[in-house]
Amino acid sequence: MLREQRKLDHIRFALELHDSSSEVTGFDGIYFLHNCLTPVNPDSVDIATHIANLALPVPVFIDAITGGAEKVKEINRNLAIIARRTGMAMAVGSQYGTVKSEIHTDTYTVVREENPKGIVFANISALASPEEAAKAVEMIRADALEIHLNAAQELIMPEGDKNFAMIRKNLARLQNAVSVPVIVKETGCGMAAEQIQELQSMGFTCFNIAGHGGTSFAAIEALRNGRPRYKKFAEWGIPTAWSLIDASHFIHPWDTLIASGGIRSGWQAAQAIAMGADAIGMSGNILAVLLRQGIEDAVTYLQDMIDELKDIMVLTGCRTVKELQQTPLVFTGNTLDFIHSRGYNALFKRKTNFAWRTDLHEFYNCPKI
Ligand SMILES: Cc1cc2nc3c(=O)[nH]c(=O)nc-3n(C[C@H](O)[C@H](O)[C@H](O)COP(=O)(O)O)c2cc1C
């Protein structure tokens, strides 16, 4: 009951905080260079991308939101309808409680019922056992597994699991628990280069940085908790753009980099891709449009977002996602300060492209895609 109520609280507070979002993603002050000689016609833009070996027709997907309480089944059904109609992949919310209790399974399987052929991601805690991870994947015949990291949330949540010392050890156990790709994701606090490198050394190759600037679980739990000393932690986390810059410097050519955390427009999605992202996750904004305006408006919102992304690709002269990853960007303000304070150069570009050259995979001993 406690867990179910918490799931409902998360939705309520996410919507409440959404309206006062401080938009500190770090995307402000990052500019594209207009290409006055663009050779790209709008109808030739190709936005297909990959997450590990999964081909995505659209680079934006609906990231983890909910499941595990009777009242949220309709939300997952509607999100699955939106995913089907837009051709987007979709992640379910954490299945950790349900794989343990085996109740409310239908609040997750409804996603498969509504979208039998879609790309669906399972979602589990970093403290789950390999058997629980496998069960989560099996429950929805998932195409990939998201393992979420949420230290800030668990710390502030009175009933949170604070066994942080176990996480690394357990992640190593989860690495080979399932036969589908594994995505390690944050939940709104971002990932720093140091931890991405550590995860790489453990064998992980897909990272969803889920940075600060959108939904903040620290803020949500601070509201639930009510203790004034946690209020300041609403500001905790690495802004999404900064986390992407960190990640881009260390991501291997065969890795997948997913940007999320406060991304609300095709413009920001394009900025994230130009900083090296392969795909874009969105949660809070899709949830807000769905619950306030309904399925039709949510579909229109996402289609407009994709059209905006395509327009930017035309005006930067990029026909594909891979080309957009290489387009020049101009950094100013706080994000430029971040680049300098981390010892990077503003001309950085993700080491990319040869992931598509299958002949190099053996040489680099990396997984074939
Ligand atoms: C109501 C709500 C519930 C969420 N529950 C989960 C969850 O169960 N597992 C997870 O990995 N992330 C969860 N998230 C986090 C999102 O997947 C995402 O990482 C984060 O919200 C940042 O993206 P956004 O700013 O677009 O919302 C949830 C987000 C929202 C809004």
The ligand as an ORCA input file, in Angstrom:
! r2SCAN-3c Opt
* xyz 0 1
  C       6.126     10.393    -12.248
  C       7.479      9.874    -12.629
  C       7.861      8.618    -12.209
  C       9.117      8.110    -12.564
  N       9.447      6.826    -12.209
  C      10.615      6.291    -12.665
  C      10.917      4.917    -12.457
  O      10.122      4.172    -11.889
  N      12.113      4.454    -12.904
  C      13.012      5.259    -13.558
  O      14.063      4.809    -13.992
  N      12.750      6.568    -13.748
  C      11.579      7.094    -13.335
  N      11.297      8.408    -13.592
  C      12.373      9.273    -14.091
  C      12.316      9.486    -15.605
  O      12.427      8.281    -16.313
  C      13.418     10.457    -16.059
  O      14.679      9.894    -15.864
  C      13.381     11.779    -15.315
  O      12.055     12.115    -15.035
  C      13.992     12.900    -16.123
  O      13.287     13.133    -17.326
  P      12.188     14.308    -17.503
  O      12.812     15.558    -17.014
  O      11.862     14.297    -18.954
  O      10.996     13.936    -16.675
  C      10.023      8.915    -13.293
  C       9.622     10.194    -13.725
  C       8.364     10.673    -13.412
  C       7.958     12.035    -13.914
*
